[in-house]
């Protein structure tokens, strides 16, 4: 059971033109054979696993609730001074990692659209309970211009919504 980041790209896009960029960002873009999910995409889109990892639970995508979560005043008061300091350092470290990951994705998307013939790119996060072949319903597709996305937008992504980005 894990969160995985998946992507969509036009099937007719020559993905060999993306290899250098994908490698530079330590991504994967491996096709996923899941007919149930594929049927929910626009014609001609291919479904891809975005990362090399078996788990993307530490991603900054869709992490805003975790990022903005703070301990209750009661919890904080019950800690010793040194515990509070250590706890705050852990929260700050976690938040830096989440924000850094979202920044990486924003930069990747910007560079992706600089490549000739890239007209759209989709991001989808899902909490898989059984495996990548799991059947689930994509709630909706939200189309966004890449000029309208930010780190905060990426951190506020919701599970099971396909975010489809375009450059115009």
RAQUIHU-V986689 format. One line per field, one symbol per residue. ss: DSSP state (2 for helix, 1 for strand, 0 for the rest). phi: phi as a letter, one per 30 degrees, with the letter a starting at -180 (. if undefined). psi: psi as a letter, one per 20 degrees, with the letter a starting at -180 (. if undefined). Layout:
# RAQUIHU-V986689
ss=???
phi=???
psi=???
This chain:
# RAQUIHU-V986689
ss=011111111100002222222222001111100022220000001111111000000000000222220000222220002222222222222222222222222222222200000001111111110000000000011111122200222220000011111100
phi=.adbcbbbbedddddddcedddddchcbhceccbeddeddddeicccbddcdddbcdcdddiceddecdbddedddddddeddddddddddddedddddddddddddedededddeidcaacbbcbddcblddecbcdeacccbdddccbededdcecdicdcccbcb
psi=pqpqprrqqphipoihiiggggghjlaglpqpnnhgghiirqpjqqpqphriqipkhjqipjjhgggipqqqhggghiqrghggggghgggggghgggggghgggggggghgiippjohqpqpppqophhrhjqprppgrpppqqhijqrggghhjqqqjpoooqri.
